[in-house]
Amino acid sequence: MDKSDVGLIGLGVMGKSLSLNMAEKGFKVSVYNRTDGGEAQVVSHFIKENRSFKHILGFTQLHDFVASIERPRKLLIMIKAGTAVDAVIELLIPLLDEGDVVIDGGNSHYLDTLKRCHYLADHGIYFVGCGISGGEAGARTGPCLMPGGAYEGYQIIAPLLEKISAKDSRNQPCCAYIGKDGSGHFIKMVHNGIEYAEMQLLAEVYAVLKTSMQSEEIAEVLSGWLATDLSSYLLDITITILKKRDGEHYVLDTILDQAGQKGTGSWSSKTALDLGAVTTMMSSAVFARYVSSFKAQRETFSKAIVPETPTGTLDVEHLENAYRFARIINHHQGFELMRLASVEYDWQLDLSEIARIWTQGCIIRSHFMEASVEILKDKPSFLASSPIFEKLLHLERPIKTSIFYALNHRVGFDAFWSAYHYWISMTTRELPANLIQAQRDFFGAHTYQLKGDSSSEYYHTNWNEA
Ligand code: 6PG
């Protein structure tokens, strides 16, 4: 029997779609799924449903599955991130040979990926942590792939990954080797942090527009934006969502206002805190989801609120420009997080190349991401680019007036406010951090430096001394 080119473990939504994608691109694929926990029929159903694909072989025995794959084996694990990945790795190790490549395509934490890279290297096995974005549809037709880890392993799987990935505007694969260790999963995590903030901005835009418009009207406004430099996949799907009806009702109006999350947004924020990066927008988006989950409390407290008659009329053009402003800051913060991580871990991340592979296939693909490829070729960050800086200066007024409008109407506008606040602080010469330093020195003798002191010496004052 001909051996398969690649093996895939885990026939969840993403695993199924990737298997079909690989088979369609001409690869012979072996698939494996566990049979416990009510999953006894997963493999047989999948093979039956897709019998037109002649080159997909199904297995429920890990040993037979591994034996069916051509060496050096390429094995793609598509299971829930966490301890399950370690458990599968332990089962695989005795069945694999030196030089085989194990790819983890889940949303694993980058520090777990780092450990697994070293652990498998000790067994002579290449481990690649590959961020995958694009959801079910992307996985089926062309996802964005962010592989990091063992470079020799990446070279073995590159032709496969490049073939199944989305293609950019120059028909180049939206797949590139990111760097060593957990860097692939790191940038997928940041992708999701940016994704959280982009989604939250749209939710806040929706909330503001709802103060004076119906769903169809809101969709119309956003469609206008879609025809500009603001176009993005997330804006596009938001318009479709706004228009979706179920008989008399808009589906959106029937959905409970409690947002879920699987962790990558909060990981980004925690990591930013550890690395000293400022990611107020993605953090505000994570907290907005948390706040939404306290539905019962919100319902109780809201009864005590007697709304004032709001003042001010909505300027849609200002809101559009505020959105333009906030998106730039969101991307700036996300890419700064990657830049700082790159220094910390010596990954030598190519930020322009990351922007390039994010132009198609992934959830945060957008017109702005296209523009970012060029901007980040020349400059280390968005704020370091004069045209971007000038644009933000120019957009200060509309974001200010949009914030006032939202406040006047008691609409939570935290992601927008975070964007504006970051901009104010980053463009302020004198911050009140001198008082923080004095307070630290007062109660803890932590010392402080002096303005204009080229020696950079640290000083202490006896604050209570007369
Ligand atoms: C992607 C998405 C995806 C993400 C889920 C859920 O790039 O395809 O980012 O990987 O994990 O959409 O994320 P939350 O449940 O945390 O919102």
Boltz pocket constraint, residues with backbone or C-beta under 6 A from the ligand:
constraints:
  - pocket:
      binder: B
      contacts: [[A, 107], [A, 132], [A, 133], [A, 134], [A, 135], [A, 192], [A, 195], [A, 260], [A, 261], [A, 262], [A, 263], [A, 264], [A, 265], [A, 362], [A, 363]]
      max_distance: 6.0
